[in-house]
Amino acid sequence: MNKLPRLLSAATLSIPLLASAATTPLEIEIGYIGFEPDHGPVLSNILPEPADAGLKGAELAINDSNTTGRFLKQHYTLHARSTDQPDQIVPMTQALYDQGIRLMVLNLTREQLVAVEAELPDDVLLINAGSQDNALRTEQCIPGMLHSMPSRAMLTDALAQWLMTKRWKRWLLLEGQTPEDRAYADSVARSAQRMGAVIVERKQWSFDTDLRRTAQKELPPFTQTDEYDVVVVADERGDFGEYVPFNTWYPRPVVGTQGMSPVVWHRVVEAWGAAQLQSRFEKLADRWMNGRDYASWAGVRTLAEAVTQTGETDPAALKQFILSDKFQLGAFKGRKLTYRDWSGQLRQPIPLTHPRALVSQSPQAGYLHPVTDLDTLGFDQRESQCSVKGDS
Amino acid sequence: MYQPPFLKSLLIAAMLATPAAHAATAYVSNEKDNTLSVIDLDTMEVTKTIEVGERPRGIALSKDHTKLYICASDSDTVQVMDLATHKIIANLPSGEDPEQFSLHPDNRRLYISNEDDALVTVVDTETHEVLAQIEVGVEPEGMAVSPDGRWAVNTSETTSMLHWIDTETHDLIDNTLVDQRPRHVEFTKEGDILWASSEIGGTVSVVDVATRQIIHKLTFQIRGIHPDKIQPVGVKLSADGRYAFVALGPSNHVAVVDAKTYEVLDYLLVGRRVWHMEFTPDQKYLLTTNGVSGDVSVIDVDKLKVIKSIKVGRYPWGVVTLD
C-alpha cells in the first residue's frame, strides 16, 4: 500500500532553474552552535527554560527543509554543537569551519558572536539566533551577520505601540540586577520616548530588603510611587518579576518580561498555520516551542529557502539573495518575512501574550512607515550604522 | 383540485424528515465550534446547527449529493454524514489531521491532505479501505482531482509546491514550485488549466495542466491595504467560464478576475478573514466563509455586489451547497 520507496525515483523537477541539480543531490550542511548557560538561582523556578532551547528549532527546520528537498534533490544536514562552557564556543565553531561548514546558525551571546566572527575567515554566512542585543543592530554591527532573533528594541517597541493604543501612557519601570535586565529596561525607556510615554519612576529590585517577608508584603510598598497606568518589568531570567502581577500598590496591569509580554514566539500563537508548526515541534521535542527555538528555526529555514530559490550553496550568493527583494520567508506570523538590508535583521511581527492567550500582535494598526509597517519595530535605517549588504 | 393522498403524506413525511430537501441548502463548517451551520438558500438564514467531530475544516459532497464528507481534523478522521438524516454514519480512516480533500469523479476514491504528516491518504469511500498513502511536502493542504480523473493535485504549504499525483498508480509524477504557502487548487471545467493560490506569496498561479508549467501569475492591489495583508486562499471559477473569484484572507476582500484575460475587474468587501467560497446551485450567488467575523457573505454574481451577511458559528471554514 505504502508507496514511499518509489517516491524518490518518481519525483522529477519542473523548474528549469534547478534542473542542473537533478542528477546528483545537492548536499547542504548547516552548523548550529548553542550556548546553554546556567541562569543562576531565581526566586521563581517553576518553569525553567529548557536546556535545548534553540537546538530543537534548528532540528525541526532541517526536517522541514528535507521534506521539501526530497522533491528538489537537496539534502540538508545539521551539525549541532552545544556547550555550557563559554571558552569552548570559538574552538567548536572553528572545528565546524575546518570540516567545511560555511553556513551557521548561532544561538550565542553578543560577546560570543563577536569572538566567533573575528576568528572565522570571511567565506561564511552567520545568522544570529541568540542575542537580542540592540547595539548589534546599531553601532556595534558584526560584519556580514544576519539576525533571525529580534532585537530587544523590536520587542519593547511592539509593547509600547500596544500600550499607546490603549492610552496607557504613564509607566512604572522595574528592573532586575543583571546586565540583561538593564538592557531591557534601557530599551523600554527608548521605546517610551519614541512613542511618547512617560516613565513615572525607574526602580531596581535589589532584593536586599527584609528576606523574612514575602513578595506579597514587599511588592506593594515597592510599587508605591506616583500614579501609573501600567507597570513594566525588566527581569529577563524571571527572578522576581513573576510576583509583580496582582501585588502592585495600584490596581494596574503588569507587562514586560512578565505579565503580558512581547515575545518572539509562544505556544498560544496558533493563527496563520502556526498550529501546524506547534504540533510538529511538540512531536519532535516533547515540549512547547519558545522564542529561541523559533529564531533558530527561522535561521535554518532562511538558509534553506535561499538554497531552494537559487540552487546555490555559496555563502556570498545566498547572502546577496537573502538581502534582495526577491527573498521571502513564510514563517507562521501571518505575512512574509524579509531581512533589513542595512542591519541584516529579520523583520517580523511580535506577538503580545500572557501565559494562556494571545492578546495582540504588533505592529499596531495606525503605526505607518514608508517602506513597511514592520519597520516601526526596532531600529530604522537612519538609526543604524550597519551596512550588512556592503560587508564581505 | 384532486391530490392523490399518498403523495400528500409523502410530501408531509418528506417535510418532517428532511426540511432542507426542498430549498437549496448550504453547509458551513465552523472550525472552533465543532459544528456545521445549515443555511436555507431561499431565506438566506441558518435553520439548523449540527454537532460534528473536532475542528471541522474541509467539507465535500458525494457526487449524488446524498452524503457529506467532513474533515474532523482534531478527531483524526473524515466523517460521513447522511444528508437525509444529518447523522454521522461512518468515520473513514483518513490518516492524522485531515484538512482538505477531493473526491474522484468515480465517486469512490477520496484524496485527503494529512496536514501534520506530510501525506496524502487515498481512501475508498465504499470499503473504507486506505488505498495508498503518498508522501508529499510539509503541510499538505489544497487538494483537487482533475475533471477527467487523471490527476490529483496537492499543495504543500511550507514546501510551496503543487504535487501531481497519477490517480492510476498513485505515484508522484511531478512538482511545480509556486510562491510561498500554496493553499488551494481549482481545475477549470475543461480540466486544461489549474488555478493555485499562494497565501504568503500574495499571488495566484495559473498552470497549464498539459505541461504543468505556470503560464500566468496574478497579483492583487487594494487601495489602503498593505500588500502583505492581501493573502489569496480560496479560488472559485464560475460555470460559464467568465469569472474567477479569489478570496483574499485578512484583506477582507474577494477579487473578481476575468477568467480569460486574467484581468482583475473588482474587489468586493466581505467579512473578516475570508478563506473559502462556493456558488449556489443556480450560480446566482457566491457564499464566502469569513473566519474572524464568524459569518458568511453572499455575493450577487450578476451584479458583483455583496448583498447580505449571515452569522454562523465560530471560525467558519468550508462551505458546500446543494439543491
Interface residues (C-beta under 8 A of the other chain):
Chain A: M1 N2 K3 L4 R6 L7 A10 A11 T12 L13 S14 I15 D64 T67 T68 R70 F71 L72 G273 Q276 S279 R280 K283 T308 Q328 L329 G330 G334 R335 K336 T372 D373
Chain B: D97 E115 D116 A118 V130 L131 A132 Q133 I134 E135 G137 V138 E139 S156 E157 T158 T159 S160 M161 H163 H170 D171 L172 I173 D174 N175 T176 L177 D179 Q180 R181 I200 G201 G202 R212 Q213 H226 D228 K229 Q231 P250
